């Protein structure tokens, strides 16, 4: 499993556990490794939205859509 996949897996578990700030950290680390993956931007957006940081989350969702306009998972 790649480092990005491990970070995403850990981030998803943290999101499910309500540890949104820790999850955000995982997704930000993954984005440092690949800024062109729309799913990573979506995960970061979900974490930010869960923290009540709505404007930042919208920026992430929009970035995801810029990368892949047909992205079905953009929230």
PDB file of N, CA, C, O and CB in Angstrom:
ATOM      1  N   UNK A   1       0.853  -1.180   0.000  1.00  0.00           N
ATOM      2  CA  UNK A   1       0.000   0.000   0.000  1.00  0.00           C
ATOM      3  C   UNK A   1       0.900   1.245   0.000  1.00  0.00           C
ATOM      4  O   UNK A   1       1.874   1.322   0.749  1.00  0.00           O
ATOM      5  CB  UNK A   1      -0.971  -0.003   1.238  1.00  0.00           C
ATOM      6  N   UNK A   2       0.560   2.201  -0.842  1.00  0.00           N
ATOM      7  CA  UNK A   2       1.384   3.402  -0.945  1.00  0.00           C
ATOM      8  C   UNK A   2       1.196   4.284   0.290  1.00  0.00           C
ATOM      9  O   UNK A   2       0.248   4.116   1.057  1.00  0.00           O
ATOM     10  CB  UNK A   2       1.035   4.189  -2.227  1.00  0.00           C
ATOM     11  N   UNK A   3       2.110   5.211   0.459  1.00  0.00           N
ATOM     12  CA  UNK A   3       2.047   6.131   1.598  1.00  0.00           C
ATOM     13  C   UNK A   3       0.753   6.950   1.547  1.00  0.00           C
ATOM     14  O   UNK A   3       0.130   7.196   2.579  1.00  0.00           O
ATOM     15  CB  UNK A   3       3.282   7.072   1.609  1.00  0.00           C
ATOM     16  N   UNK A   4       0.356   7.366   0.351  1.00  0.00           N
ATOM     17  CA  UNK A   4      -0.879   8.141   0.216  1.00  0.00           C
ATOM     18  C   UNK A   4      -2.076   7.295   0.644  1.00  0.00           C
ATOM     19  O   UNK A   4      -2.938   7.767   1.386  1.00  0.00           O
ATOM     20  CB  UNK A   4      -1.061   8.637  -1.242  1.00  0.00           C
ATOM     21  N   UNK A   5      -2.130   6.050   0.181  1.00  0.00           N
ATOM     22  CA  UNK A   5      -3.243   5.170   0.541  1.00  0.00           C
ATOM     23  C   UNK A   5      -3.311   4.947   2.048  1.00  0.00           C
ATOM     24  O   UNK A   5      -4.397   4.899   2.626  1.00  0.00           O
ATOM     25  CB  UNK A   5      -3.112   3.826  -0.179  1.00  0.00           C
ATOM     26  N   UNK A   6      -2.151   4.812   2.680  1.00  0.00           N
ATOM     27  CA  UNK A   6      -2.110   4.621   4.136  1.00  0.00           C
ATOM     28  C   UNK A   6      -2.637   5.853   4.856  1.00  0.00           C
ATOM     29  O   UNK A   6      -3.386   5.742   5.827  1.00  0.00           O
ATOM     30  CB  UNK A   6      -0.676   4.312   4.602  1.00  0.00           C
ATOM     31  N   UNK A   7      -2.239   7.039   4.372  1.00  0.00           N
ATOM     32  CA  UNK A   7      -2.709   8.282   4.987  1.00  0.00           C
ATOM     33  C   UNK A   7      -4.218   8.441   4.821  1.00  0.00           C
ATOM     34  O   UNK A   7      -4.907   8.864   5.749  1.00  0.00           O
ATOM     35  CB  UNK A   7      -1.984   9.488   4.376  1.00  0.00           C
ATOM     36  N   UNK A   8      -4.729   8.102   3.635  1.00  0.00           N
ATOM     37  CA  UNK A   8      -6.168   8.202   3.390  1.00  0.00           C
ATOM     38  C   UNK A   8      -6.923   7.214   4.282  1.00  0.00           C
ATOM     39  O   UNK A   8      -7.943   7.564   4.876  1.00  0.00           O
ATOM     40  CB  UNK A   8      -6.488   7.936   1.895  1.00  0.00           C
ATOM     41  N   UNK A   9      -6.428   5.998   4.372  1.00  0.00           N
ATOM     42  CA  UNK A   9      -7.075   4.988   5.217  1.00  0.00           C
ATOM     43  C   UNK A   9      -7.133   5.458   6.664  1.00  0.00           C
ATOM     44  O   UNK A   9      -8.174   5.358   7.314  1.00  0.00           O
ATOM     45  CB  UNK A   9      -6.329   3.643   5.125  1.00  0.00           C
ATOM     46  N   UNK A  10      -6.021   5.968   7.163  1.00  0.00           N
ATOM     47  CA  UNK A  10      -5.965   6.463   8.537  1.00  0.00           C
ATOM     48  C   UNK A  10      -6.897   7.671   8.700  1.00  0.00           C
ATOM     49  O   UNK A  10      -7.611   7.782   9.696  1.00  0.00           O
ATOM     50  CB  UNK A  10      -4.509   6.842   8.921  1.00  0.00           C
ATOM     51  N   UNK A  11      -6.881   8.567   7.718  1.00  0.00           N
ATOM     52  CA  UNK A  11      -7.737   9.750   7.772  1.00  0.00           C
ATOM     53  C   UNK A  11      -9.213   9.389   7.809  1.00  0.00           C
ATOM     54  O   UNK A  11      -9.983  10.002   8.549  1.00  0.00           O
ATOM     55  CB  UNK A  11      -7.461  10.646   6.585  1.00  0.00           C
ATOM     56  N   UNK A  12      -9.614   8.402   7.021  1.00  0.00           N
ATOM     57  CA  UNK A  12     -11.015   7.980   7.002  1.00  0.00           C
ATOM     58  C   UNK A  12     -11.435   7.405   8.357  1.00  0.00           C
ATOM     59  O   UNK A  12     -12.536   7.669   8.838  1.00  0.00           O
ATOM     60  CB  UNK A  12     -11.246   6.941   5.892  1.00  0.00           C
ATOM     61  N   UNK A  13     -10.550   6.622   8.960  1.00  0.00           N
ATOM     62  CA  UNK A  13     -10.840   6.052  10.279  1.00  0.00           C
ATOM     63  C   UNK A  13     -11.003   7.175  11.301  1.00  0.00           C
ATOM     64  O   UNK A  13     -11.925   7.155  12.117  1.00  0.00           O
ATOM     65  CB  UNK A  13      -9.713   5.074  10.720  1.00  0.00           C
ATOM     66  N   UNK A  14     -10.095   8.158  11.249  1.00  0.00           N
ATOM     67  CA  UNK A  14     -10.172   9.286  12.174  1.00  0.00           C
ATOM     68  C   UNK A  14     -11.458  10.089  11.954  1.00  0.00           C
ATOM     69  O   UNK A  14     -12.089  10.525  12.917  1.00  0.00           O
ATOM     70  CB  UNK A  14      -8.944  10.196  12.009  1.00  0.00           C
ATOM     71  N   UNK A  15     -11.846  10.286  10.690  1.00  0.00           N
ATOM     72  CA  UNK A  15     -13.108  10.983  10.396  1.00  0.00           C
ATOM     73  C   UNK A  15     -14.282  10.240  11.031  1.00  0.00           C
ATOM     74  O   UNK A  15     -15.137  10.848  11.676  1.00  0.00           O
ATOM     75  CB  UNK A  15     -13.321  11.113   8.863  1.00  0.00           C
ATOM     76  N   UNK A  16     -14.315   8.930  10.842  1.00  0.00           N
ATOM     77  CA  UNK A  16     -15.405   8.117  11.386  1.00  0.00           C
ATOM     78  C   UNK A  16     -15.434   8.145  12.909  1.00  0.00           C
ATOM     79  O   UNK A  16     -16.492   7.991  13.520  1.00  0.00           O
ATOM     80  CB  UNK A  16     -15.276   6.681  10.904  1.00  0.00           C
ATOM     81  N   UNK A  17     -14.264   8.345  13.519  1.00  0.00           N
ATOM     82  CA  UNK A  17     -14.165   8.409  14.979  1.00  0.00           C
ATOM     83  C   UNK A  17     -14.429   9.816  15.513  1.00  0.00           C
ATOM     84  O   UNK A  17     -14.388  10.046  16.722  1.00  0.00           O
ATOM     85  CB  UNK A  17     -12.790   7.939  15.428  1.00  0.00           C
ATOM     86  N   UNK A  18     -14.700  10.759  14.600  1.00  0.00           N
ATOM     87  CA  UNK A  18     -14.968  12.134  15.027  1.00  0.00           C
ATOM     88  C   UNK A  18     -13.719  12.937  15.337  1.00  0.00           C
ATOM     89  O   UNK A  18     -13.803  14.021  15.915  1.00  0.00           O
ATOM     90  CB  UNK A  18     -15.844  12.122  16.229  1.00  0.00           C
ATOM     91  N   UNK A  19     -12.572  12.419  14.961  1.00  0.00           N
ATOM     92  CA  UNK A  19     -11.296  13.118  15.199  1.00  0.00           C
ATOM     93  C   UNK A  19     -10.940  13.906  13.941  1.00  0.00           C
ATOM     94  O   UNK A  19     -10.006  13.569  13.213  1.00  0.00           O
ATOM     95  CB  UNK A  19     -10.142  12.104  15.575  1.00  0.00           C
ATOM     96  N   UNK A  20     -11.714  14.964  13.711  1.00  0.00           N
ATOM     97  CA  UNK A  20     -11.656  15.697  12.450  1.00  0.00           C
ATOM     98  C   UNK A  20     -10.331  16.422  12.237  1.00  0.00           C
ATOM     99  O   UNK A  20      -9.812  16.463  11.122  1.00  0.00           O
ATOM    100  CB  UNK A  20     -12.781  16.688  12.390  1.00  0.00           C
ATOM    101  N   UNK A  21      -9.787  16.992  13.306  1.00  0.00           N
ATOM    102  CA  UNK A  21      -8.523  17.718  13.165  1.00  0.00           C
ATOM    103  C   UNK A  21      -7.392  16.765  12.784  1.00  0.00           C
ATOM    104  O   UNK A  21      -6.569  17.082  11.926  1.00  0.00           O
ATOM    105  CB  UNK A  21      -8.177  18.459  14.471  1.00  0.00           C
ATOM    106  N   UNK A  22      -7.356  15.596  13.426  1.00  0.00           N
ATOM    107  CA  UNK A  22      -6.329  14.594  13.108  1.00  0.00           C
ATOM    108  C   UNK A  22      -6.508  14.066  11.683  1.00  0.00           C
ATOM    109  O   UNK A  22      -5.530  13.843  10.969  1.00  0.00           O
ATOM    110  CB  UNK A  22      -6.383  13.425  14.118  1.00  0.00           C
ATOM    111  N   UNK A  23      -7.765  13.870  11.279  1.00  0.00           N
ATOM    112  CA  UNK A  23      -8.044  13.411   9.919  1.00  0.00           C
ATOM    113  C   UNK A  23      -7.560  14.442   8.908  1.00  0.00           C
ATOM    114  O   UNK A  23      -6.954  14.095   7.894  1.00  0.00           O
ATOM    115  CB  UNK A  23      -9.553  13.140   9.732  1.00  0.00           C
ATOM    116  N   UNK A  24      -7.830  15.709   9.193  1.00  0.00           N
ATOM    117  CA  UNK A  24      -7.378  16.789   8.314  1.00  0.00           C
ATOM    118  C   UNK A  24      -5.867  16.719   8.122  1.00  0.00           C
ATOM    119  O   UNK A  24      -5.374  16.898   7.008  1.00  0.00           O
ATOM    120  CB  UNK A  24      -7.782  18.163   8.889  1.00  0.00           C
ATOM    121  N   UNK A  25      -5.139  16.463   9.186  1.00  0.00           N
ATOM    122  CA  UNK A  25      -3.683  16.347   9.095  1.00  0.00           C
ATOM    123  C   UNK A  25      -3.251  15.238   8.149  1.00  0.00           C
ATOM    124  O   UNK A  25      -2.307  15.406   7.377  1.00  0.00           O
ATOM    125  CB  UNK A  25      -3.093  16.102  10.467  1.00  0.00           C
ATOM    126  N   UNK A  26      -3.937  14.110   8.209  1.00  0.00           N
ATOM    127  CA  UNK A  26      -3.617  12.991   7.306  1.00  0.00           C
ATOM    128  C   UNK A  26      -3.843  13.385   5.859  1.00  0.00           C
ATOM    129  O   UNK A  26      -3.005  13.120   4.997  1.00  0.00           O
ATOM    130  CB  UNK A  26      -4.464  11.754   7.650  1.00  0.00           C
ATOM    131  N   UNK A  27      -4.979  14.018   5.594  1.00  0.00           N
ATOM    132  CA  UNK A  27      -5.294  14.382   4.217  1.00  0.00           C
ATOM    133  C   UNK A  27      -4.351  15.469   3.700  1.00  0.00           C
ATOM    134  O   UNK A  27      -3.998  15.479   2.520  1.00  0.00           O
ATOM    135  CB  UNK A  27      -6.745  14.853   4.114  1.00  0.00           C
ATOM    136  N   UNK A  28      -3.943  16.384   4.584  1.00  0.00           N
ATOM    137  CA  UNK A  28      -2.986  17.412   4.159  1.00  0.00           C
ATOM    138  C   UNK A  28      -1.628  16.793   3.843  1.00  0.00           C
ATOM    139  O   UNK A  28      -0.957  17.220   2.903  1.00  0.00           O
ATOM    140  CB  UNK A  28      -2.833  18.490   5.248  1.00  0.00           C
ATOM    141  N   UNK A  29      -1.216  15.786   4.624  1.00  0.00           N
ATOM    142  CA  UNK A  29       0.045  15.099   4.335  1.00  0.00           C
ATOM    143  C   UNK A  29      -0.040  14.387   2.991  1.00  0.00           C
ATOM    144  O   UNK A  29       0.912  14.412   2.210  1.00  0.00           O
ATOM    145  CB  UNK A  29       0.388  14.091   5.456  1.00  0.00           C
ATOM    146  N   UNK A  30      -1.170  13.756   2.722  1.00  0.00           N
ATOM    147  CA  UNK A  30      -1.346  13.064   1.443  1.00  0.00           C
ATOM    148  C   UNK A  30      -1.284  14.063   0.292  1.00  0.00           C
ATOM    149  O   UNK A  30      -0.703  13.771  -0.754  1.00  0.00           O
ATOM    150  CB  UNK A  30      -2.688  12.295   1.417  1.00  0.00           C
ATOM    151  N   UNK A  31      -1.879  15.238   0.479  1.00  0.00           N
ATOM    152  CA  UNK A  31      -1.855  16.259  -0.570  1.00  0.00           C
ATOM    153  C   UNK A  31      -0.445  16.783  -0.831  1.00  0.00           C
ATOM    154  O   UNK A  31      -0.139  17.210  -1.944  1.00  0.00           O
ATOM    155  CB  UNK A  31      -2.768  17.415  -0.193  1.00  0.00           C
ATOM    156  N   UNK A  32       0.409  16.754   0.181  1.00  0.00           N
ATOM    157  CA  UNK A  32       1.806  17.149  -0.039  1.00  0.00           C
ATOM    158  C   UNK A  32       2.488  16.196  -1.011  1.00  0.00           C
ATOM    159  O   UNK A  32       3.429  16.574  -1.708  1.00  0.00           O
ATOM    160  CB  UNK A  32       2.577  17.184   1.295  1.00  0.00           C
ATOM    161  N   UNK A  33       2.005  14.957  -1.053  1.00  0.00           N
ATOM    162  CA  UNK A  33       2.586  13.945  -1.934  1.00  0.00           C
ATOM    163  C   UNK A  33       1.962  13.967  -3.332  1.00  0.00           C
ATOM    164  O   UNK A  33       2.606  13.583  -4.308  1.00  0.00           O
ATOM    165  CB  UNK A  33       2.417  12.566  -1.319  1.00  0.00           C
ATOM    166  N   UNK A  34       0.702  14.419  -3.426  1.00  0.00           N
ATOM    167  CA  UNK A  34       0.027  14.466  -4.726  1.00  0.00           C
ATOM    168  C   UNK A  34      -1.089  15.509  -4.689  1.00  0.00           C
ATOM    169  O   UNK A  34      -2.157  15.264  -4.128  1.00  0.00           O
ATOM    170  CB  UNK A  34      -0.544  13.067  -5.105  1.00  0.00           C
ATOM    171  N   UNK A  35      -0.838  16.656  -5.281  1.00  0.00           N
ATOM    172  CA  UNK A  35      -1.829  17.742  -5.278  1.00  0.00           C
ATOM    173  C   UNK A  35      -2.820  17.637  -6.437  1.00  0.00           C
ATOM    174  O   UNK A  35      -3.718  18.471  -6.556  1.00  0.00           O
ATOM    175  CB  UNK A  35      -1.124  19.086  -5.337  1.00  0.00           C
ATOM    176  N   UNK A  36      -2.670  16.640  -7.278  1.00  0.00           N
ATOM    177  CA  UNK A  36      -3.520  16.511  -8.461  1.00  0.00           C
ATOM    178  C   UNK A  36      -4.562  15.401  -8.348  1.00  0.00           C
ATOM    179  O   UNK A  36      -5.134  14.977  -9.352  1.00  0.00           O
ATOM    180  CB  UNK A  36      -2.667  16.264  -9.665  1.00  0.00           C
ATOM    181  N   UNK A  37      -4.804  14.935  -7.136  1.00  0.00           N
ATOM    182  CA  UNK A  37      -5.786  13.877  -6.922  1.00  0.00           C
ATOM    183  C   UNK A  37      -7.070  14.506  -6.379  1.00  0.00           C
ATOM    184  O   UNK A  37      -7.085  14.997  -5.250  1.00  0.00           O
ATOM    185  CB  UNK A  37      -5.236  12.786  -5.941  1.00  0.00           C
ATOM    186  N   UNK A  38      -8.153  14.497  -7.175  1.00  0.00           N
ATOM    187  CA  UNK A  38      -9.385  15.146  -6.721  1.00  0.00           C
ATOM    188  C   UNK A  38      -9.961  14.512  -5.454  1.00  0.00           C
ATOM    189  O   UNK A  38     -10.591  15.203  -4.653  1.00  0.00           O
ATOM    190  CB  UNK A  38     -10.419  15.100  -7.820  1.00  0.00           C
ATOM    191  N   UNK A  39      -9.754  13.218  -5.266  1.00  0.00           N
ATOM    192  CA  UNK A  39     -10.275  12.563  -4.063  1.00  0.00           C
ATOM    193  C   UNK A  39      -9.624  13.114  -2.796  1.00  0.00           C
ATOM    194  O   UNK A  39     -10.290  13.277  -1.773  1.00  0.00           O
ATOM    195  CB  UNK A  39     -10.054  11.051  -4.146  1.00  0.00           C
ATOM    196  N   UNK A  40      -8.322  13.402  -2.866  1.00  0.00           N
ATOM    197  CA  UNK A  40      -7.637  13.945  -1.696  1.00  0.00           C
ATOM    198  C   UNK A  40      -8.200  15.313  -1.321  1.00  0.00           C
ATOM    199  O   UNK A  40      -8.363  15.625  -0.141  1.00  0.00           O
ATOM    200  CB  UNK A  40      -6.131  14.048  -1.959  1.00  0.00           C
ATOM    201  N   UNK A  41      -8.495  16.122  -2.334  1.00  0.00           N
ATOM    202  CA  UNK A  41      -9.107  17.438  -2.063  1.00  0.00           C
ATOM    203  C   UNK A  41     -10.492  17.260  -1.461  1.00  0.00           C
ATOM    204  O   UNK A  41     -10.883  18.025  -0.580  1.00  0.00           O
ATOM    205  CB  UNK A  41      -9.196  18.286  -3.362  1.00  0.00           C
ATOM    206  N   UNK A  42     -11.236  16.267  -1.919  1.00  0.00           N
ATOM    207  CA  UNK A  42     -12.560  16.000  -1.337  1.00  0.00           C
ATOM    208  C   UNK A  42     -12.449  15.594   0.125  1.00  0.00           C
ATOM    209  O   UNK A  42     -13.192  16.092   0.970  1.00  0.00           O
ATOM    210  CB  UNK A  42     -13.282  14.904  -2.127  1.00  0.00           C
ATOM    211  N   UNK A  43     -11.518  14.687   0.423  1.00  0.00           N
ATOM    212  CA  UNK A  43     -11.350  14.253   1.810  1.00  0.00           C
ATOM    213  C   UNK A  43     -10.987  15.433   2.710  1.00  0.00           C
ATOM    214  O   UNK A  43     -11.508  15.568   3.817  1.00  0.00           O
ATOM    215  CB  UNK A  43     -10.268  13.162   1.904  1.00  0.00           C
ATOM    216  N   UNK A  44     -10.094  16.277   2.224  1.00  0.00           N
ATOM    217  CA  UNK A  44      -9.719  17.452   3.012  1.00  0.00           C
ATOM    218  C   UNK A  44     -10.943  18.346   3.207  1.00  0.00           C
ATOM    219  O   UNK A  44     -11.160  18.880   4.295  1.00  0.00           O
ATOM    220  CB  UNK A  44      -8.567  18.240   2.320  1.00  0.00           C
ATOM    221  N   UNK A  45     -11.738  18.506   2.157  1.00  0.00           N
ATOM    222  CA  UNK A  45     -12.954  19.315   2.255  1.00  0.00           C
ATOM    223  C   UNK A  45     -13.934  18.767   3.278  1.00  0.00           C
ATOM    224  O   UNK A  45     -14.532  19.530   4.037  1.00  0.00           O
ATOM    225  CB  UNK A  45     -13.627  19.401   0.906  1.00  0.00           C
ATOM    226  N   UNK A  46     -14.103  17.462   3.303  1.00  0.00           N
ATOM    227  CA  UNK A  46     -15.007  16.832   4.270  1.00  0.00           C
ATOM    228  C   UNK A  46     -14.507  17.081   5.695  1.00  0.00           C
ATOM    229  O   UNK A  46     -15.293  17.404   6.585  1.00  0.00           O
ATOM    230  CB  UNK A  46     -15.126  15.306   3.997  1.00  0.00           C
ATOM    231  N   UNK A  47     -13.203  16.931   5.906  1.00  0.00           N
ATOM    232  CA  UNK A  47     -12.643  17.164   7.243  1.00  0.00           C
ATOM    233  C   UNK A  47     -12.842  18.620   7.664  1.00  0.00           C
ATOM    234  O   UNK A  47     -13.230  18.894   8.799  1.00  0.00           O
ATOM    235  CB  UNK A  47     -11.140  16.803   7.273  1.00  0.00           C
ATOM    236  N   UNK A  48     -12.577  19.545   6.750  1.00  0.00           N
ATOM    237  CA  UNK A  48     -12.759  20.962   7.067  1.00  0.00           C
ATOM    238  C   UNK A  48     -14.230  21.275   7.359  1.00  0.00           C
ATOM    239  O   UNK A  48     -14.539  22.010   8.297  1.00  0.00           O
ATOM    240  CB  UNK A  48     -12.250  21.840   5.908  1.00  0.00           C
ATOM    241  N   UNK A  49     -15.124  20.716   6.557  1.00  0.00           N
ATOM    242  CA  UNK A  49     -16.556  20.932   6.778  1.00  0.00           C
ATOM    243  C   UNK A  49     -16.965  20.393   8.147  1.00  0.00           C
ATOM    244  O   UNK A  49     -17.773  21.006   8.845  1.00  0.00           O
ATOM    245  CB  UNK A  49     -17.389  20.257   5.663  1.00  0.00           C
ATOM    246  N   UNK A  50     -16.410  19.257   8.524  1.00  0.00           N
ATOM    247  CA  UNK A  50     -16.723  18.662   9.820  1.00  0.00           C
ATOM    248  C   UNK A  50     -16.233  19.534  10.976  1.00  0.00           C
ATOM    249  O   UNK A  50     -16.780  19.484  12.077  1.00  0.00           O
ATOM    250  CB  UNK A  50     -16.106  17.271   9.921  1.00  0.00           C
ATOM    251  N   UNK A  51     -15.206  20.325  10.715  1.00  0.00           N
ATOM    252  CA  UNK A  51     -14.679  21.246  11.720  1.00  0.00           C
ATOM    253  C   UNK A  51     -15.407  22.598  11.709  1.00  0.00           C
ATOM    254  O   UNK A  51     -15.090  23.492  12.493  1.00  0.00           O
ATOM    255  CB  UNK A  51     -13.188  21.460  11.491  1.00  0.00           C
ATOM    256  N   UNK A  52     -16.381  22.728  10.810  1.00  0.00           N
ATOM    257  CA  UNK A  52     -17.120  23.983  10.716  1.00  0.00           C
ATOM    258  C   UNK A  52     -16.403  25.050   9.911  1.00  0.00           C
ATOM    259  O   UNK A  52     -16.782  26.220   9.948  1.00  0.00           O
ATOM    260  CB  UNK A  52     -17.395  24.505  12.082  1.00  0.00           C
ATOM    261  N   UNK A  53     -15.372  24.654   9.185  1.00  0.00           N
ATOM    262  CA  UNK A  53     -14.590  25.591   8.374  1.00  0.00           C
ATOM    263  C   UNK A  53     -15.124  25.535   6.939  1.00  0.00           C
ATOM    264  O   UNK A  53     -14.474  25.016   6.031  1.00  0.00           O
ATOM    265  CB  UNK A  53     -13.045  25.248   8.424  1.00  0.00           C
ATOM    266  N   UNK A  54     -16.329  26.087   6.768  1.00  0.00           N
ATOM    267  CA  UNK A  54     -17.082  25.897   5.529  1.00  0.00           C
ATOM    268  C   UNK A  54     -16.453  26.573   4.311  1.00  0.00           C
ATOM    269  O   UNK A  54     -16.431  25.996   3.224  1.00  0.00           O
ATOM    270  CB  UNK A  54     -18.471  26.412   5.710  1.00  0.00           C
ATOM    271  N   UNK A  55     -15.949  27.774   4.486  1.00  0.00           N
ATOM    272  CA  UNK A  55     -15.364  28.468   3.334  1.00  0.00           C
ATOM    273  C   UNK A  55     -14.144  27.706   2.806  1.00  0.00           C
ATOM    274  O   UNK A  55     -13.981  27.536   1.598  1.00  0.00           O
ATOM    275  CB  UNK A  55     -14.965  29.913   3.718  1.00  0.00           C
ATOM    276  N   UNK A  56     -13.300  27.253   3.724  1.00  0.00           N
ATOM    277  CA  UNK A  56     -12.128  26.475   3.311  1.00  0.00           C
ATOM    278  C   UNK A  56     -12.542  25.157   2.663  1.00  0.00           C
ATOM    279  O   UNK A  56     -11.919  24.706   1.702  1.00  0.00           O
ATOM    280  CB  UNK A  56     -11.214  26.202   4.513  1.00  0.00           C
ATOM    281  N   UNK A  57     -13.599  24.544   3.197  1.00  0.00           N
ATOM    282  CA  UNK A  57     -14.033  23.270   2.622  1.00  0.00           C
ATOM    283  C   UNK A  57     -14.536  23.473   1.190  1.00  0.00           C
ATOM    284  O   UNK A  57     -14.280  22.643   0.318  1.00  0.00           O
ATOM    285  CB  UNK A  57     -15.139  22.631   3.495  1.00  0.00           C
ATOM    286  N   UNK A  58     -15.246  24.570   0.951  1.00  0.00           N
ATOM    287  CA  UNK A  58     -15.726  24.844  -0.401  1.00  0.00           C
ATOM    288  C   UNK A  58     -14.558  25.043  -1.372  1.00  0.00           C
ATOM    289  O   UNK A  58     -14.627  24.624  -2.527  1.00  0.00           O
ATOM    290  CB  UNK A  58     -16.633  26.084  -0.402  1.00  0.00           C
ATOM    291  N   UNK A  59     -13.495  25.680  -0.899  1.00  0.00           N
ATOM    292  CA  UNK A  59     -12.309  25.855  -1.746  1.00  0.00           C
ATOM    293  C   UNK A  59     -11.743  24.492  -2.142  1.00  0.00           C
ATOM    294  O   UNK A  59     -11.323  24.300  -3.283  1.00  0.00           O
ATOM    295  CB  UNK A  59     -11.228  26.695  -1.013  1.00  0.00           C
ATOM    296  N   UNK A  60     -11.732  23.558  -1.208  1.00  0.00           N
ATOM    297  CA  UNK A  60     -11.224  22.214  -1.508  1.00  0.00           C
ATOM    298  C   UNK A  60     -12.127  21.488  -2.496  1.00  0.00           C
ATOM    299  O   UNK A  60     -11.644  20.852  -3.433  1.00  0.00           O
ATOM    300  CB  UNK A  60     -11.094  21.391  -0.223  1.00  0.00           C
ATOM    301  N   UNK A  61     -13.440  21.583  -2.288  1.00  0.00           N
ATOM    302  CA  UNK A  61     -14.365  20.920  -3.213  1.00  0.00           C
ATOM    303  C   UNK A  61     -14.250  21.531  -4.608  1.00  0.00           C
ATOM    304  O   UNK A  61     -14.303  20.814  -5.608  1.00  0.00           O
ATOM    305  CB  UNK A  61     -15.822  21.028  -2.700  1.00  0.00           C
ATOM    306  N   UNK A  62     -14.093  22.843  -4.675  1.00  0.00           N
ATOM    307  CA  UNK A  62     -13.928  23.504  -5.978  1.00  0.00           C
ATOM    308  C   UNK A  62     -12.623  23.087  -6.644  1.00  0.00           C
ATOM    309  O   UNK A  62     -12.578  22.899  -7.860  1.00  0.00           O
ATOM    310  CB  UNK A  62     -13.967  25.032  -5.814  1.00  0.00           C
ATOM    311  N   UNK A  63     -11.564  22.943  -5.858  1.00  0.00           N
ATOM    312  CA  UNK A  63     -10.275  22.492  -6.393  1.00  0.00           C
ATOM    313  C   UNK A  63     -10.419  21.087  -6.976  1.00  0.00           C
ATOM    314  O   UNK A  63      -9.873  20.784  -8.037  1.00  0.00           O
ATOM    315  CB  UNK A  63      -9.181  22.514  -5.288  1.00  0.00           C
ATOM    316  N   UNK A  64     -11.161  20.237  -6.269  1.00  0.00           N
ATOM    317  CA  UNK A  64     -11.408  18.880  -6.757  1.00  0.00           C
ATOM    318  C   UNK A  64     -12.097  18.921  -8.115  1.00  0.00           C
ATOM    319  O   UNK A  64     -11.732  18.184  -9.032  1.00  0.00           O
ATOM    320  CB  UNK A  64     -12.262  18.086  -5.749  1.00  0.00           C
ATOM    321  N   UNK A  65     -13.094  19.786  -8.233  1.00  0.00           N
ATOM    322  CA  UNK A  65     -13.834  19.893  -9.488  1.00  0.00           C
ATOM    323  C   UNK A  65     -13.004  20.510 -10.603  1.00  0.00           C
ATOM    324  O   UNK A  65     -13.216  20.195 -11.774  1.00  0.00           O
ATOM    325  CB  UNK A  65     -15.084  20.707  -9.280  1.00  0.00           C
ATOM    326  N   UNK A  66     -12.061  21.387 -10.257  1.00  0.00           N
ATOM    327  CA  UNK A  66     -11.144  21.934 -11.272  1.00  0.00           C
ATOM    328  C   UNK A  66     -10.293  20.813 -11.862  1.00  0.00           C
ATOM    329  O   UNK A  66     -10.045  20.780 -13.067  1.00  0.00           O
ATOM    330  CB  UNK A  66     -10.232  23.038 -10.658  1.00  0.00           C
ATOM    331  N   UNK A  67      -9.851  19.902 -11.011  1.00  0.00           N
ATOM    332  CA  UNK A  67      -8.987  18.808 -11.450  1.00  0.00           C
ATOM    333  C   UNK A  67      -9.796  17.813 -12.283  1.00  0.00           C
ATOM    334  O   UNK A  67      -9.341  17.357 -13.332  1.00  0.00           O
ATOM    335  CB  UNK A  67      -8.336  18.098 -10.231  1.00  0.00           C
ATOM    336  N   UNK A  68     -10.995  17.484 -11.808  1.00  0.00           N
ATOM    337  CA  UNK A  68     -11.846  16.513 -12.495  1.00  0.00           C
ATOM    338  C   UNK A  68     -13.283  17.019 -12.459  1.00  0.00           C
ATOM    339  O   UNK A  68     -14.003  16.749 -11.498  1.00  0.00           O
ATOM    340  CB  UNK A  68     -11.734  15.095 -11.839  1.00  0.00           C
ATOM    341  N   UNK A  69     -13.715  17.745 -13.486  1.00  0.00           N
ATOM    342  CA  UNK A  69     -15.069  18.314 -13.508  1.00  0.00           C
ATOM    343  C   UNK A  69     -16.179  17.270 -13.431  1.00  0.00           C
ATOM    344  O   UNK A  69     -17.307  17.596 -13.059  1.00  0.00           O
ATOM    345  CB  UNK A  69     -15.250  19.126 -14.755  1.00  0.00           C
ATOM    346  N   UNK A  70     -15.881  16.046 -13.771  1.00  0.00           N
ATOM    347  CA  UNK A  70     -16.896  14.997 -13.715  1.00  0.00           C
ATOM    348  C   UNK A  70     -16.822  14.209 -12.421  1.00  0.00           C
ATOM    349  O   UNK A  70     -17.437  13.149 -12.304  1.00  0.00           O
ATOM    350  CB  UNK A  70     -16.747  14.060 -14.895  1.00  0.00           C
ATOM    351  N   UNK A  71     -16.077  14.713 -11.452  1.00  0.00           N
ATOM    352  CA  UNK A  71     -15.896  13.994 -10.187  1.00  0.00           C
ATOM    353  C   UNK A  71     -17.251  13.803  -9.496  1.00  0.00           C
ATOM    354  O   UNK A  71     -17.889  14.772  -9.085  1.00  0.00           O
ATOM    355  CB  UNK A  71     -14.913  14.760  -9.253  1.00  0.00           C
ATOM    356  N   UNK A  72     -17.676  12.556  -9.377  1.00  0.00           N
ATOM    357  CA  UNK A  72     -18.977  12.238  -8.801  1.00  0.00           C
ATOM    358  C   UNK A  72     -19.003  12.381  -7.282  1.00  0.00           C
ATOM    359  O   UNK A  72     -20.076  12.452  -6.684  1.00  0.00           O
ATOM    360  CB  UNK A  72     -19.372  10.836  -9.182  1.00  0.00           C
ATOM    361  N   UNK A  73     -17.840  12.423  -6.662  1.00  0.00           N
ATOM    362  CA  UNK A  73     -17.779  12.422  -5.210  1.00  0.00           C
ATOM    363  C   UNK A  73     -17.672  13.821  -4.616  1.00  0.00           C
ATOM    364  O   UNK A  73     -17.683  13.956  -3.393  1.00  0.00           O
ATOM    365  CB  UNK A  73     -16.620  11.597  -4.757  1.00  0.00           C
ATOM    366  N   UNK A  74     -17.569  14.855  -5.426  1.00  0.00           N
ATOM    367  CA  UNK A  74     -17.452  16.206  -4.890  1.00  0.00           C
ATOM    368  C   UNK A  74     -18.701  16.513  -4.079  1.00  0.00           C
ATOM    369  O   UNK A  74     -19.825  16.369  -4.562  1.00  0.00           O
ATOM    370  CB  UNK A  74     -17.252  17.254  -6.028  1.00  0.00           C
ATOM    371  N   UNK A  75     -18.490  16.929  -2.864  1.00  0.00           N
ATOM    372  CA  UNK A  75     -19.627  17.153  -1.953  1.00  0.00           C
ATOM    373  C   UNK A  75     -20.233  18.502  -2.226  1.00  0.00           C
ATOM    374  O   UNK A  75     -21.201  18.888  -1.570  1.00  0.00           O
ATOM    375  CB  UNK A  75     -19.192  17.054  -0.474  1.00  0.00           C
TER     376      UNK A  75
END
